[in-house]
Amino acid sequence: MTRKILLSVVLLICILTIKAQNIQLHYDFGEGRSYLTSTVEMFKPDKYGSTFFFIDMDYGAGDTKGVSLAYWELARAFKFWDAPVAFHIEYNGGFGRWQEGDLSGAYEIEDAWLTGVEFSLDAEDYSKGITIQALYKYIRGKHNMSFQLTGVWYLNFLSDKFSFSGYADFWREDFYYGQEKTKFVFQAEPQLWYNFTKNFAFGSEVETDYNFLNKGWKVYPTLGAKVTF
């Protein structure tokens, strides 16, 4: 039932916001991956702050047919003043399934609730900007008290023909690899796009992980296309 509710919410968000977002399709050719990932992303500022969400879906990981992972993040920044500091709340969650030959199963991505502050700086022409977040993080069934530091950036250059954007997260979470436990996780996803038009771009993302699902450093490059509405 939880899975059906999550999919219904994701579908509803896609329908309601299709005019104010970008949609990306990436081919992940990292080691042991070779599958497609779609991303639906929206960022919408208003006079009281901003709303941001993205939805990632993987297709065909391993021997899985169709969607093998669904994950989304929803964040709201509240700002009722002129200073570049806002109050931030956020939710993360999702689920996945796997299949290897005749064996299959499913797993949850633990719900995470985050709150804290963010500091943003943007150029007057919005050609570049950066946001830094310092957040308290609650991971359901795992950590009642944790933290996350996040940086988000964008840079448009060469007459807006190229865009460099992405994020970097560092947070506290226990993962077990055999008998060994790690306590901290780092993940970054920088993207470089060539903008053929204002609505269509082609580029690449390089996911860089440390202690996320695998012990140590892992790098997963992609090739992708993006349509902006």
Backbone torsions as a table, in degrees:
resi	resn	phi	psi	omega
1	MET	NA	-45.0	178.5
2	THR	-57.0	-40.4	179.7
3	ARG	-63.3	-42.6	179.9
4	LYS	-65.8	-39.1	178.6
5	ILE	-64.0	-44.4	179.4
6	LEU	-60.6	-45.4	179.2
7	LEU	-63.7	-37.3	178.7
8	SER	-64.6	-42.4	178.9
9	VAL	-64.4	-44.1	178.4
10	VAL	-58.9	-46.2	-179.7
11	LEU	-62.8	-40.6	-179.5
12	LEU	-64.0	-42.8	179.0
13	ILE	-62.6	-41.5	178.6
14	CYS	-59.2	-43.9	-177.1
15	ILE	-68.0	-43.7	-173.8
16	LEU	-73.0	-24.1	-171.9
17	THR	-118.2	16.9	-172.8
18	ILE	-61.8	-21.2	-177.4
19	LYS	-89.5	-2.3	-173.5
20	ALA	-134.6	52.7	-173.7
21	GLN	-162.2	178.2	168.4
22	ASN	-123.1	152.2	177.3
23	ILE	-121.4	130.7	-179.0
24	GLN	-120.4	147.4	172.1
25	LEU	-130.8	120.8	-176.9
26	HIS	-116.8	142.8	167.6
27	TYR	-103.4	118.0	-177.0
28	ASP	-92.0	111.8	179.0
29	PHE	-110.0	28.6	173.3
30	GLY	-68.8	165.7	-177.4
31	GLU	-56.9	123.7	177.3
32	GLY	73.6	15.7	-176.4
33	ARG	-113.1	-83.0	176.5
34	SER	54.3	57.9	176.9
35	TYR	-145.5	171.7	-179.6
36	LEU	-96.1	145.6	173.9
37	THR	-131.1	129.1	173.2
38	SER	-104.7	145.5	177.3
39	THR	-130.5	127.8	171.1
40	VAL	-110.1	125.0	-170.7
41	GLU	-135.6	139.5	175.7
42	MET	-141.1	137.4	169.4
43	PHE	-132.9	122.9	-176.4
44	LYS	-135.7	107.1	175.5
45	PRO	-80.1	156.0	174.4
46	ASP	-149.1	-177.1	-173.6
47	LYS	-71.6	-10.8	179.0
48	TYR	-110.1	10.0	-180.0
49	GLY	136.4	-130.3	-178.7
50	SER	-161.2	157.1	175.6
51	THR	-122.2	137.6	179.0
52	PHE	-138.7	140.0	167.8
53	PHE	-151.1	156.7	166.3
54	PHE	-142.2	151.7	178.1
55	ILE	-126.5	120.8	176.1
56	ASP	-106.1	137.1	171.2
57	MET	-133.7	129.4	173.1
58	ASP	-96.2	147.4	-177.8
59	TYR	-128.8	120.8	170.2
60	GLY	79.9	27.5	174.8
61	ALA	-66.6	137.0	-176.8
62	GLY	62.4	-130.7	177.5
63	ASP	-100.0	11.9	-177.5
64	THR	-69.2	138.7	173.5
65	LYS	-100.7	131.0	179.5
66	GLY	82.9	-151.2	-175.7
67	VAL	-70.1	125.3	178.7
68	SER	-107.6	-14.6	176.5
69	LEU	-155.0	139.0	173.4
70	ALA	-130.8	125.4	-175.8
71	TYR	-144.2	139.8	177.3
72	TRP	-144.4	154.9	174.7
73	GLU	-128.9	137.8	179.4
74	LEU	-131.2	125.3	-176.0
75	ALA	-135.1	146.4	175.9
76	ARG	-133.1	131.3	174.3
77	ALA	-108.7	131.1	179.2
78	PHE	-110.2	127.4	-179.5
79	LYS	-146.0	113.4	-179.6
80	PHE	-111.9	24.8	-176.4
81	TRP	-144.8	175.6	-176.2
82	ASP	-88.4	-18.5	-179.7
83	ALA	-64.9	149.6	-176.8
84	PRO	-79.5	32.2	-179.8
85	VAL	-117.7	134.9	-178.1
86	ALA	-133.1	156.4	172.2
87	PHE	-87.6	133.5	-170.0
88	HIS	-122.3	132.6	169.5
89	ILE	-128.6	150.9	-172.2
90	GLU	-156.7	148.7	173.4
91	TYR	-128.5	138.1	174.3
92	ASN	-127.3	144.0	174.8
93	GLY	178.9	170.1	178.8
94	GLY	167.7	-165.4	178.1
95	PHE	-157.8	166.3	178.1
96	GLY	-146.3	168.5	174.9
97	ARG	-141.4	156.1	-177.8
98	TRP	-138.1	156.7	174.5
99	GLN	-150.1	130.3	175.3
100	GLU	-132.5	102.1	-175.2
101	GLY	66.0	-126.3	-180.0
102	ASP	-87.4	-4.9	-179.0
103	LEU	-94.4	139.9	179.2
104	SER	-152.1	164.5	179.0
105	GLY	-174.0	179.5	179.9
106	ALA	-137.5	160.6	-179.9
107	TYR	-149.2	156.4	176.8
108	GLU	-100.2	147.6	166.4
109	ILE	-98.7	115.3	-171.8
110	GLU	-53.7	134.0	173.6
111	ASP	-56.6	140.9	175.4
112	ALA	-133.7	133.0	176.5
113	TRP	-115.4	133.4	-176.7
114	LEU	-130.4	146.5	174.5
115	THR	-152.3	151.4	-178.6
116	GLY	167.1	-146.6	-177.7
117	VAL	-126.2	155.3	174.7
118	GLU	-135.1	148.8	-179.8
119	PHE	-124.2	125.8	-174.4
120	SER	-124.4	141.1	173.0
121	LEU	-130.8	129.5	178.8
122	ASP	-131.1	144.2	172.9
123	ALA	-65.9	155.8	-178.5
124	GLU	-59.0	-34.2	179.6
125	ASP	-93.3	6.1	-179.6
126	TYR	56.5	33.4	174.9
127	SER	-81.7	-17.5	179.0
128	LYS	-157.8	155.6	178.9
129	GLY	-172.8	163.5	179.7
130	ILE	-147.0	144.8	175.9
131	THR	-129.0	132.3	177.1
132	ILE	-115.3	131.4	-178.9
133	GLN	-122.3	135.9	172.7
134	ALA	-118.8	114.4	-166.2
135	LEU	-130.2	141.3	164.2
136	TYR	-80.2	139.5	-175.6
137	LYS	-130.3	126.7	173.8
138	TYR	-110.8	122.1	179.0
139	ILE	-110.3	114.5	-173.0
140	ARG	-57.9	128.8	176.8
141	GLY	73.4	8.8	-175.5
142	LYS	-136.1	-55.2	-179.3
143	HIS	-138.8	120.2	174.0
144	ASN	-76.7	-29.5	179.7
145	MET	-132.7	114.5	175.5
146	SER	-143.8	-172.8	179.6
147	PHE	-146.1	162.1	173.8
148	GLN	-147.0	135.4	172.1
149	LEU	-112.3	129.9	-174.8
150	THR	-132.0	139.1	170.7
151	GLY	-123.7	133.7	178.6
152	VAL	-127.6	136.2	-176.7
153	TRP	-142.6	162.0	170.9
154	TYR	-151.2	148.4	179.7
155	LEU	-150.3	120.1	175.1
156	ASN	-107.2	130.2	-176.1
157	PHE	-146.0	172.7	-175.5
158	LEU	52.8	59.6	179.4
159	SER	57.0	37.9	177.9
160	ASP	65.8	15.9	176.6
161	LYS	-75.8	-26.6	179.9
162	PHE	-121.4	144.1	175.4
163	SER	-131.6	131.6	176.0
164	PHE	-118.8	117.6	-175.3
165	SER	-143.4	173.5	176.8
166	GLY	151.9	-168.5	-179.8
167	TYR	-148.0	162.8	173.0
168	ALA	-139.8	131.2	179.4
169	ASP	-120.7	140.3	170.8
170	PHE	-133.1	122.8	-176.4
171	TRP	-146.0	167.6	179.6
172	ARG	-97.4	119.3	175.4
173	GLU	-161.6	135.6	179.6
174	ASP	-82.3	132.5	169.5
175	PHE	-130.2	143.1	-179.8
176	TYR	-111.0	130.2	176.0
177	TYR	-124.1	95.5	-171.8
178	GLY	67.0	-125.8	179.0
179	GLN	-91.2	-1.8	-175.7
180	GLU	-100.1	139.2	179.9
181	LYS	-117.7	135.3	172.1
182	THR	-109.5	154.0	-172.8
183	LYS	-117.4	-16.6	-175.1
184	PHE	-130.5	146.9	-176.0
185	VAL	-129.7	139.8	173.2
186	PHE	-127.6	137.4	175.2
187	GLN	-145.5	135.0	176.8
188	ALA	-136.6	144.2	178.6
189	GLU	-135.5	76.9	174.5
190	PRO	-73.4	142.7	179.1
191	GLN	-126.6	140.3	174.3
192	LEU	-124.6	123.3	-176.2
193	TRP	-121.1	141.1	166.4
194	TYR	-101.9	121.0	-174.4
195	ASN	-93.0	100.2	176.5
196	PHE	-63.8	-40.5	174.9
197	THR	-141.2	-178.0	175.8
198	LYS	-67.9	-17.8	-174.0
199	ASN	-110.4	-11.7	-176.9
200	PHE	-136.6	134.6	-179.5
201	ALA	-141.3	154.1	175.8
202	PHE	-129.2	137.9	-177.4
203	GLY	-172.6	-149.6	-172.9
204	SER	-149.0	152.0	172.3
205	GLU	-125.6	142.8	176.7
206	VAL	-123.9	100.9	177.6
207	GLU	-78.5	124.0	-179.8
208	THR	-119.2	118.4	-175.1
209	ASP	-119.8	147.2	169.5
210	TYR	-132.8	116.4	-178.4
211	ASN	61.2	31.4	176.9
212	PHE	-112.1	104.8	-177.6
213	LEU	69.3	-21.8	174.3
214	ASN	-137.0	145.5	179.7
215	LYS	-73.9	138.5	177.5
216	GLY	83.7	-162.7	-175.1
217	TRP	-87.6	137.3	173.4
218	LYS	-138.2	142.2	179.8
219	VAL	-126.8	127.8	-176.4
220	TYR	-127.8	101.3	178.5
221	PRO	-82.7	157.0	176.1
222	THR	-137.8	164.6	164.6
223	LEU	-117.8	137.6	-173.1
224	GLY	-146.2	163.2	173.2
225	ALA	-126.3	148.4	-177.0
226	LYS	-135.9	133.1	174.2
227	VAL	-115.2	125.5	179.5
228	THR	-107.9	129.4	-178.7
229	PHE	-95.3	NA	NA
